[in-house]
């Protein structure tokens, strides 16, 4: 009886580990830093126009990367413009507390 219980416990633990490992890979795949995605927001940043839904979607996906992307030689300058803060606020994205 103890052997069956131990086997079930092992099976449940192994399945939990496999499922959590798959979740971690999915999370890592979702956080692929790509500064080019910021280009969807350039018009709104520069002209201070309201951002499009596509802009907000791309910016939200890049949120964990924005501090790093702020130093990108191509798009980082745009993230330092005052319009970038307006766009981030409109999209409910934060990155102002970069160290």
Phi and psi in degrees as a GROMACS rama.xvg file:
@    title "Ramachandran Plot"
@    xaxis  label "Phi"
@    yaxis  label "Psi"
@TYPE xy
-64.7534  -33.3094  UNK-2
-65.3137  -42.6656  UNK-3
-64.8835  -43.0579  UNK-4
-62.8192  -42.925  UNK-5
-63.9152  -39.5668  UNK-6
-65.9067  -42.2211  UNK-7
-63.9086  -43.1207  UNK-8
-62.2588  -43.1805  UNK-9
-62.1729  -43.2915  UNK-10
-62.0809  -45.6808  UNK-11
-62.9358  -43.3683  UNK-12
-64.3413  -41.6682  UNK-13
-64.993  -41.6634  UNK-14
-65.4231  -40.7698  UNK-15
-62.2495  -40.8527  UNK-16
-65.2304  -44.0053  UNK-17
-63.8308  -43.1899  UNK-18
-66.4047  -41.339  UNK-19
-68.4374  -34.3592  UNK-20
-64.1351  -39.1482  UNK-21
-65.971  -37.1124  UNK-22
-66.3165  -40.2496  UNK-23
-64.0344  -39.7293  UNK-24
-65.9723  -38.6716  UNK-25
-64.963  -41.8513  UNK-26
-63.5775  -43.5163  UNK-27
-63.3377  -37.3464  UNK-28
-67.3781  -33.3418  UNK-29
-71.9176  -23.9763  UNK-30
-105.534  62.2525  UNK-31
-95.255  110.845  UNK-32
-71.2519  123.978  UNK-33
-145.034  96.9228  UNK-34
-59.2277  -21.906  UNK-35
-62.3208  -26.9347  UNK-36
-63.1875  -23.0001  UNK-37
-67.03  -22.9164  UNK-38
-59.2958  -22.626  UNK-39
-63.7961  -18.7585  UNK-40
-109.162  -1.30987  UNK-41
-58.5108  -42.2785  UNK-42
-60.6825  -43.474  UNK-43
-68.583  -37.9083  UNK-44
-66.1893  -46.3065  UNK-45
-74.493  -42.5309  UNK-46
-94.7472  -5.68499  UNK-47
60.2861  29.9803  UNK-48
-79.9207  155.204  UNK-49
-59.6497  139.675  UNK-50
-72.2483  152.035  UNK-51
-79.4041  165.857  UNK-52
-61.5976  -37.8544  UNK-53
-64.2237  -41.1362  UNK-54
-58.9312  -50.781  UNK-55
-61.6763  -39.4905  UNK-56
-63.0105  -46.7442  UNK-57
-67.0817  -41.2923  UNK-58
-66.1667  -40.6212  UNK-59
-62.687  -39.7465  UNK-60
-66.0684  -28.1394  UNK-61
-93.7597  -1.12308  UNK-62
-49.2457  -46.1196  UNK-63
-65.2511  -14.8751  UNK-64
-104.922  -7.28491  UNK-65
-60.6331  -37.4954  UNK-66
-61.6475  -42.1095  UNK-67
-68.9578  -40.7721  UNK-68
-70.3987  -20.5246  UNK-69
-61.178  -25.7466  UNK-70
-92.4284  0.0149535  UNK-71
-65.2657  132.08  UNK-72
-65.4959  -24.7736  UNK-73
-87.8717  -53.3374  UNK-74
-106.629  -10.8011  UNK-75
-61.3162  -34.7765  UNK-76
-60.5634  -35.1071  UNK-77
-68.021  -35.2739  UNK-78
-71.3397  -15.986  UNK-79
-92.0497  -5.52766  UNK-80
-74.9941  151.417  UNK-81
-59.0277  -31.4036  UNK-82
-64.3166  -25.0032  UNK-83
-65.3457  -39.8418  UNK-84
-65.6739  -39.3264  UNK-85
-62.0431  -44.1543  UNK-86
-65.8223  -44.1299  UNK-87
-61.6684  -42.2484  UNK-88
-63.0232  -42.3038  UNK-89
-64.9435  -32.4431  UNK-90
-91.6911  0.451395  UNK-91
59.4577  44.618  UNK-92
-119.119  135.51  UNK-93
-119.184  142.315  UNK-94
-155.254  7.00142  UNK-95
-68.2951  -17.7147  UNK-96
-93.6062  37.8483  UNK-97
-70.9631  140.707  UNK-98
